[in-house]
């Protein structure tokens, strides 16, 4: 049974997809990680400070700060993905336009008559 599965996985060709992903882009992935980290930390600190100044006990202040950090982390993640998706789409469109301009500006190939270039 294990041999059949092993043979099937060896015979299967690797799957390649031409899908544009934020996680696969070197600048985007690093930027999203950085934004999430700073937003989570900022959400924690601001929530802790506001809750502490409101006179809440330390337990509730800490709990609210953790929840505030998680919420800011998730909101920043969603916003960063949205921004980077649009940036990546713009980069793809710019590359497409550039390639079309290169194709249009190529010189015409020489005319060939009876297998001999003119």
ABEGO torsion letter per residue (X at the ends): XAAAAAAAAAABBBBBBBBBBAAABAAAAAAAAAAAAAAAAAAAAAAAAAAAAAGBBAAAAAAAAAAAAAAAAAAAAAAAAAAAAAAAAAAAAAAAAAAAAAAAABBBBBBBBGGBBX
